[in-house]
Amino acid sequence: MTRGKFITFEGGEGSGKSTQVALLAARLRKTGIATIVTREPGGTPLGESIRTLVLETAPETVTELLLFAAARAEHVAKVIRPALDTGTWVVCDRFIDSTRVYQGLLGGAPADLIGALETGTVGSTIPDLTFVLDLDPAQGLKRAEARGALSRFDSAHEDYHHRLREGFRDIAKTEPGRCLLLDGGRAPELIADDIWTAVESRLPDEVR
């Protein structure tokens, strides 16, 4: 059986990840490709509990990193890897790059610790394609505020969000074979068209 493809979405707060995840999954299913949508932190009952805990309690950075690693280990082992092994495509809202930026670049967690945890939790289950939605932080925060109560990440100071943006941009620049940087300020349908074009060109012929 052909292994499924693993696609992730990254970016700052309010950059439109959830919208594009849903649009891509719908388009994949329309072509006849079995597809699941998931998110991090979350994706399993344990992961969702950890998500709530971290958003509500603001633990110390290394504690936060370890909690997210536990959630990811569960997520990869029980959801992502089994789906891929049965030929199902997985579309995920945030994955390893968010840890590298939030807990690493911004939180100051040691890079060697992040790397070791990534090896232990993810192993070879690296995304086939990652879309990084790039958006001016002020615009993203307006979107986040419009959708409801701001999380503790949303409500961080302005410099935090600018550094966050640059962190994701740097990852996209460093790993162009896996990552594609897209302007998140455009109309959702235009972004979705660019995403579909990239999927068609970078991944096998199942989508054509």
C-alpha positions in Angstrom: 0.0 0.0 0.0 1.3 3.5 -0.9 2.1 5.6 2.1 -0.1 8.6 2.7 1.4 12.1 2.5 1.9 14.4 5.5 1.2 18.1 5.1 1.6 20.7 7.8 0.7 24.4 8.1 2.7 26.9 10.2 2.6 30.6 10.9 1.9 33.2 13.4 -1.3 33.9 15.2 -4.3 34.7 12.9 -2.3 33.8 9.8 -5.1 31.7 8.4 -3.8 28.2 9.0 -7.1 26.6 10.1 -8.9 28.0 7.1 -6.4 26.6 4.7 -6.2 23.3 6.4 -9.9 22.9 6.0 -9.9 24.0 2.3 -7.0 21.7 1.4 -8.6 18.7 3.1 -11.9 19.3 1.3 -10.1 19.5 -2.0 -8.1 16.4 -1.4 -11.3 14.4 -0.4 -13.0 15.7 -3.6 -10.3 14.1 -5.7 -10.9 10.8 -3.8 -7.9 10.9 -1.4 -8.7 9.7 2.1 -7.7 12.6 4.3 -7.7 13.4 8.0 -7.3 16.8 9.7 -5.6 17.2 13.0 -3.8 19.8 15.1 -1.0 20.4 17.6 -1.0 20.6 20.4 -3.9 18.2 20.4 -5.1 15.5 18.1 -5.7 12.9 20.8 -7.5 13.1 24.1 -4.2 13.4 26.0 -3.0 16.0 23.6 -6.1 18.1 23.9 -5.8 18.0 27.7 -2.2 19.1 27.5 -3.3 21.9 25.1 -5.8 23.2 27.7 -3.3 22.9 30.5 -0.5 24.8 28.7 -2.8 27.6 27.4 -4.2 28.1 30.9 -1.2 27.8 33.2 1.8 29.2 31.3 4.5 26.7 32.5 8.2 27.3 32.5 9.7 26.9 29.0 11.3 23.5 29.4 8.2 22.2 31.2 6.1 23.5 28.3 8.5 21.9 25.8 8.3 18.5 27.6 4.5 18.7 27.8 4.3 19.4 24.0 6.7 16.6 23.3 4.5 14.2 25.3 1.4 15.3 23.3 3.4 14.9 20.0 4.6 11.4 20.9 1.0 10.3 21.5 -0.2 12.1 18.4 2.4 10.6 16.0 2.1 7.1 17.5 -1.7 6.9 17.6 -3.0 9.2 14.8 -0.4 10.4 12.3 1.7 7.4 11.7 -1.2 4.8 11.6 -3.1 7.0 9.1 0.0 7.4 6.8 0.7 3.7 7.0 -2.8 2.9 5.6 -2.5 5.4 2.7 -4.4 8.2 4.3 -3.2 11.8 3.9 -2.7 13.8 7.1 -3.2 17.6 7.1 -2.0 19.1 10.4 -2.3 22.6 11.9 1.2 23.1 13.4 3.9 20.6 14.0 7.6 20.5 14.7 8.3 24.0 13.3 6.1 25.6 15.9 8.1 24.0 18.7 11.4 25.2 17.1 10.0 28.8 17.0 7.8 29.1 20.1 9.8 27.1 22.7 13.2 27.3 20.9 13.7 30.8 19.4 11.3 32.6 21.6 11.3 30.5 24.8 15.0 29.9 24.8 14.8 26.1 25.2 18.2 24.5 24.3 18.4 23.5 20.6 20.0 20.1 21.5 17.1 19.3 23.8 14.6 20.2 21.1 16.5 18.1 18.6 16.6 15.1 20.9 12.9 15.3 21.7 12.1 15.7 18.0 14.1 12.6 17.2 12.4 10.6 19.9 8.8 11.7 19.2 8.8 12.2 15.4 11.7 10.1 14.1 11.2 9.6 10.3 7.7 11.0 10.3 8.7 14.3 8.9 6.2 16.4 6.9 6.4 15.9 3.1 5.3 19.5 2.6 4.9 22.4 5.0 3.1 25.7 4.1 4.3 28.7 6.1 1.6 31.4 6.0 3.3 34.8 6.4 1.4 37.7 7.7 2.1 41.1 9.3 1.6 40.5 13.0 -0.7 43.5 13.5 -3.1 42.1 10.9 -2.9 38.6 12.4 -3.6 39.8 15.9 -6.7 41.7 14.6 -7.9 38.5 13.1 -7.2 36.6 16.3 -9.1 39.2 18.4 -12.1 39.1 16.0 -12.5 35.3 16.4 -12.8 35.5 20.2 -10.8 35.6 23.4 -7.0 35.9 22.9 -4.8 33.1 24.1 -1.7 33.9 26.2 0.4 33.6 23.0 -1.9 35.9 21.1 -1.7 38.6 23.8 2.1 38.6 24.0 3.9 41.9 23.3 4.4 43.2 19.7 8.1 42.3 19.6 7.3 38.7 20.4 5.1 38.5 17.3 7.6 40.1 15.0 10.3 37.6 16.2 7.8 34.8 15.7 7.2 35.8 12.1 10.9 36.0 11.4 11.4 32.6 13.0 9.0 30.9 10.6 10.4 32.9 7.7 13.9 31.6 8.5 12.7 28.0 8.6 11.1 28.4 5.2 14.3 29.8 3.8 16.5 27.1 5.4 14.3 24.2 4.2 13.0 25.1 0.8 12.6 21.5 -0.2 10.0 20.9 2.5 8.6 24.4 3.1 6.8 27.0 1.0 6.3 30.5 2.3 3.0 32.1 1.2 1.6 35.6 1.6 -1.2 35.1 4.2 -2.6 38.6 3.7 -4.4 37.7 0.4 -7.9 36.4 -0.1 -8.3 32.8 1.2 -9.3 31.4 -2.2 -6.1 32.8 -3.8 -3.9 31.3 -1.1 -5.8 28.0 -1.5 -5.1 28.0 -5.2 -1.4 28.4 -4.6 -1.4 25.6 -2.1 -3.1 23.3 -4.5 -0.6 24.2 -7.3 2.2 23.3 -4.9 0.6 20.0 -3.9 0.2 19.1 -7.5 3.8 20.0 -8.4 5.6 18.7 -5.3 3.7 15.5 -4.5 2.8 12.4 -6.6 0.2 12.2 -9.3 -2.7 11.1 -7.0 -4.0 14.7 -6.9 -4.2 15.1 -10.7 
